[in-house]
Amino acid sequence: KELNKKIKKLEKQVADCEARIEKIEAQVTEVEAEMATPEGASDMKLYEKHQQLKGELDAVVEEWESAMMELEEAKG
């Protein structure tokens, strides 16, 4: 029973991470589209935002990978 609780919690964490990854990837795509415009190409704030989003994405992907590994272990 305790294991089922842990598995459910990990599955929720994995789903949450996947949702956040999708959201951040959409934001990255938006920023990259803006950066592709002549005005955006010279806007340093866009580059900073892009770097920040990429860092956020890396962190969430790491959290997702960790949760997936724990979930696989818990399921045996």
C-alpha positions in Angstrom: 0.0 0.0 0.0 2.8 2.4 0.9 4.5 1.5 -2.4 1.4 2.3 -4.4 1.2 5.7 -2.7 4.8 6.4 -3.7 4.2 5.2 -7.3 1.2 7.5 -7.5 3.2 10.5 -6.2 6.0 9.8 -8.6 3.6 9.4 -11.6 2.1 12.8 -10.7 5.6 14.4 -10.4 6.5 12.9 -13.9 3.2 14.3 -15.4 3.8 17.7 -13.7 7.3 17.8 -15.1 6.1 16.9 -18.6 3.5 19.7 -18.5 6.1 22.2 -17.4 8.5 21.0 -20.1 5.9 21.5 -22.8 5.1 25.0 -21.4 8.8 26.1 -21.3 9.4 24.6 -24.8 6.5 26.7 -26.1 8.0 29.8 -24.5 11.4 29.0 -26.0 9.8 28.7 -29.4 8.1 32.0 -29.0 11.3 33.8 -27.9 13.3 32.2 -30.8 10.6 33.4 -33.2 11.0 36.9 -31.8 14.8 36.6 -32.0 14.5 35.8 -35.7 13.0 39.2 -36.4 15.3 42.2 -37.2 14.1 44.0 -34.1 14.4 40.9 -31.9 17.9 40.1 -33.2 19.3 43.1 -31.4 17.2 42.8 -28.3 19.5 41.6 -25.5 16.6 41.0 -23.2 15.3 38.3 -25.5 18.7 36.6 -25.4 18.7 36.7 -21.6 15.2 35.4 -21.4 16.2 32.6 -23.9 19.1 31.6 -21.7 16.9 31.7 -18.6 14.3 29.5 -20.2 16.9 27.0 -21.4 18.3 26.8 -17.9 14.8 26.2 -16.5 14.2 23.6 -19.1 17.4 21.7 -18.2 16.4 21.7 -14.5 12.9 20.4 -15.2 14.3 17.7 -17.5 16.7 16.6 -14.8 13.9 16.5 -12.3 11.8 14.5 -14.8 14.6 12.0 -15.4 15.2 11.5 -11.7 11.4 11.0 -11.1 11.3 8.5 -14.0 14.2 6.5 -12.6 12.7 6.4 -9.1 9.3 5.4 -10.6 11.0 2.5 -12.5 12.7 1.4 -9.3 9.5 1.6 -7.3 7.7 -0.5 -9.9 10.5 -3.0 -9.8 
